[in-house]
Amino acid sequence: MNTIQLIVGLGNPGPQYEATRHNAGFWWIDQLCDEHGARLSQEAKFFGHAGRLKSVNAEAWLLKPATFMNRSGQSVAALANFYKIQPEAILVVHDELDLPPGTAKLKKGGGNGGHNGLKDISAQLGTQDYWRLRLGIGHPGDRNAVVNYVLHTPSKDEMQLIEESMDASTALLPMLLEGQMEAAMLKLHTKQKQD
């Protein structure tokens, strides 16, 4: 049974990106920090902001890469290699075009779906075999509009749905830290079917 030892939220650094859809992974980490009183500080050797999250019986690293999205792997690999964290003990939280707002899905491995952050993480870790929490942001309907779409702010209604999916998924933290991944998937995916 593999416990999650590193949770990475993906996004772009800088105030101009803060409220954009591509930063959903950062929002998720920020929410987790608020809920659990965790603090991140700038860590030059990890190319990002990192901190420890302590839960009742477990703890994990939290990381927000300070590199741009397409260099996220540099930050993830630096921390994982330093603390000898295996890829299957890493959870990457990211925005997902192929899911509608309000949906969150947990999965292990798979392709990168054109996501530059995942592409770089897989390249730097040398494997796709890590966990992903995909936060739905919806799709603009035209692939030529994707770049513009992910770098813009969601509508108020979309944001409310994204926040609901973040609430549902941050609630799974104890299961994730205990390595109960199948149970966490079941709970998350079943809840959304009922809503």
Secondary structure per residue as TSV (DSSP state, phi and psi in degrees):
chain	resnum	aa	ss	phi	psi
A	1	M	-	360.0	128.2
A	2	N	-	-104.2	120.9
A	3	T	-	-86.2	152.3
A	4	I	-	-82.8	123.4
A	5	Q	-	-110.4	-13.2
A	6	L	E	-142.5	124.5
A	7	I	E	-115.2	121.7
A	8	V	E	-112.4	128.6
A	9	G	E	-104.6	130.8
A	10	L	-	-96.2	145.6
A	11	G	-	-178.3	-178.2
A	12	N	-	-107.7	141.0
A	13	P	-	-75.1	156.9
A	14	G	S	106.0	143.1
A	15	P	G	-61.0	-28.2
A	16	Q	G	-69.2	-15.8
A	17	Y	G	-104.1	-10.8
A	18	E	T	-48.5	-45.8
A	19	A	T	-95.1	9.3
A	20	T	S	-86.7	154.2
A	21	R	G	-55.7	-35.2
A	22	H	G	-63.5	-15.1
A	23	N	G	-96.1	15.9
A	24	A	H	-55.9	-35.1
A	25	G	H	-64.3	-38.7
A	26	F	H	-63.7	-43.7
A	27	W	H	-58.2	-41.0
A	28	W	H	-63.8	-45.4
A	29	I	H	-63.5	-42.6
A	30	D	H	-59.7	-42.0
A	31	Q	H	-64.5	-42.0
A	32	L	H	-60.3	-43.6
A	33	C	H	-60.9	-43.5
A	34	D	H	-61.9	-43.5
A	35	E	H	-70.3	-29.0
A	36	H	H	-117.8	6.4
A	37	G	T	65.5	28.5
A	38	A	-	-87.1	152.0
A	39	R	-	-127.8	138.9
A	40	L	-	-106.7	144.7
A	41	S	E	-132.4	156.6
A	42	Q	E	-66.1	128.9
A	43	E	E	-124.9	99.8
A	44	A	G	-57.6	-37.8
A	45	K	G	-70.4	-17.7
A	46	F	G	-106.1	7.0
A	47	F	T	51.2	41.7
A	48	G	E	-176.8	-168.3
A	49	H	E	-105.0	125.2
A	50	A	E	-133.4	156.1
A	51	G	E	-168.4	168.9
A	52	R	E	-99.7	138.7
A	53	L	E	-112.4	121.8
A	54	K	E	-108.3	125.5
A	55	S	-	-110.1	-175.6
A	56	V	S	-53.6	-57.7
A	57	N	S	-113.5	7.4
A	58	A	-	-150.0	165.8
A	59	E	E	-144.4	160.7
A	60	A	E	-150.1	161.1
A	61	W	E	-83.6	143.8
A	62	L	E	-114.0	142.5
A	63	L	E	-145.0	131.8
A	64	K	E	-120.0	104.8
A	65	P	E	-57.8	139.9
A	66	A	-	-97.8	2.8
A	67	T	S	-80.4	169.1
A	68	F	-	-74.3	163.7
A	69	M	G	-48.0	-46.1
A	70	N	G	-73.6	0.3
A	71	R	G	-119.9	17.4
A	72	S	H	-54.6	-35.2
A	73	G	H	-61.6	-29.6
A	74	Q	H	-59.1	-44.5
A	75	S	H	-70.4	-47.7
A	76	V	H	-61.2	-47.0
A	77	A	H	-65.7	-36.7
A	78	A	H	-60.7	-47.4
A	79	L	H	-71.4	-45.3
A	80	A	H	-61.0	-42.4
A	81	N	H	-68.4	-40.1
A	82	F	H	-62.1	-43.4
A	83	Y	T	-98.2	8.7
A	84	K	T	54.8	48.3
A	85	I	-	-94.6	125.0
A	86	Q	-	-73.4	151.5
A	87	P	G	-54.3	-37.0
A	88	E	G	-73.2	-4.5
A	89	A	G	-103.4	13.1
A	90	I	E	-110.6	134.5
A	91	L	E	-116.8	123.2
A	92	V	E	-107.2	123.4
A	93	V	E	-102.6	124.3
A	94	H	E	-147.9	162.4
A	95	D	E	-71.4	145.2
A	96	E	E	-132.7	113.5
A	97	L	T	-66.0	-31.5
A	98	D	T	-81.9	1.8
A	99	L	S	-119.9	142.4
A	100	P	-	-72.2	155.0
A	101	P	T	-55.3	139.6
A	102	G	T	100.4	-9.3
A	103	T	-	-109.0	137.4
A	104	A	E	-132.9	136.5
A	105	K	E	-131.8	141.8
A	106	L	E	-108.5	132.6
A	107	K	E	-153.3	162.8
A	108	K	E	-113.9	132.9
A	109	G	S	69.8	-165.4
A	110	G	-	101.2	179.3
A	111	G	-	-74.4	-174.6
A	112	N	-	-103.3	-4.1
A	113	G	T	55.5	29.5
A	114	G	T	79.7	4.7
A	115	H	-	-82.2	116.1
A	116	N	H	-65.0	-30.0
A	117	G	H	-64.8	-47.4
A	118	L	H	-65.5	-38.4
A	119	K	H	-58.0	-45.8
A	120	D	H	-72.6	-37.0
A	121	I	H	-63.5	-45.6
A	122	S	H	-61.0	-40.3
A	123	A	H	-65.6	-43.7
A	124	Q	H	-72.8	-35.2
A	125	L	H	-83.1	-17.4
A	126	G	T	76.6	16.5
A	127	T	-	-160.6	156.6
A	128	Q	S	-100.5	5.9
A	129	D	-	-85.4	53.9
A	130	Y	S	-125.3	166.2
A	131	W	E	-83.1	146.5
A	132	R	E	-129.1	140.1
A	133	L	E	-112.3	112.0
A	134	R	E	-97.6	116.5
A	135	L	E	-97.8	114.8
A	136	G	E	-64.3	131.7
A	137	I	-	-121.9	-1.9
A	138	G	-	80.0	171.9
A	139	H	-	-125.0	141.1
A	140	P	-	-70.7	-11.7
A	141	G	S	96.9	-17.5
A	142	D	S	-131.9	122.3
A	143	R	G	-65.8	-22.1
A	144	N	G	-71.8	-16.7
A	145	A	G	-95.3	-1.8
A	146	V	H	-60.0	-48.4
A	147	V	H	-59.1	-47.1
A	148	N	H	-62.1	-40.3
A	149	Y	H	-64.4	-48.7
A	150	V	H	-69.7	-22.5
A	151	L	T	-95.7	18.3
A	152	H	S	-118.8	164.9
A	153	T	-	-79.2	137.9
A	154	P	-	-66.4	157.2
A	155	S	-	-67.5	167.6
A	156	K	H	-60.0	-43.7
A	157	D	H	-64.2	-43.6
A	158	E	H	-61.4	-42.8
A	159	M	H	-62.7	-38.9
A	160	Q	H	-62.3	-41.5
A	161	L	H	-66.5	-41.6
A	162	I	H	-63.0	-40.6
A	163	E	H	-63.8	-37.3
A	164	E	H	-63.7	-40.4
A	165	S	H	-69.5	-30.7
A	166	M	H	-70.5	-40.4
A	167	D	H	-59.3	-46.0
A	168	A	H	-63.6	-36.4
A	169	S	H	-87.0	-32.3
A	170	T	H	-67.7	-25.4
A	171	A	T	-65.6	-16.2
A	172	L	T	-83.8	-1.9
A	173	L	H	-48.6	-49.4
A	174	P	H	-56.4	-40.5
A	175	M	H	-64.4	-42.3
A	176	L	H	-63.5	-42.8
A	177	L	H	-71.5	-21.6
A	178	E	T	-93.5	-1.1
A	179	G	T	79.8	16.4
A	180	Q	-	-87.1	63.2
A	181	M	H	-68.6	-41.4
A	182	E	H	-62.7	-43.1
A	183	A	H	-65.0	-39.6
A	184	A	H	-64.5	-42.0
A	185	M	H	-61.4	-46.2
A	186	L	H	-60.5	-45.8
A	187	K	H	-63.7	-46.6
A	188	L	H	-65.6	-47.5
A	189	H	H	-73.8	-32.6
A	190	T	H	-71.0	-42.0
A	191	K	H	-58.2	-40.9
A	192	Q	H	-70.0	-30.1
A	193	K	H	-66.9	-34.3
A	194	Q	H	-76.8	-32.0
A	195	D	-	-66.7	360.0
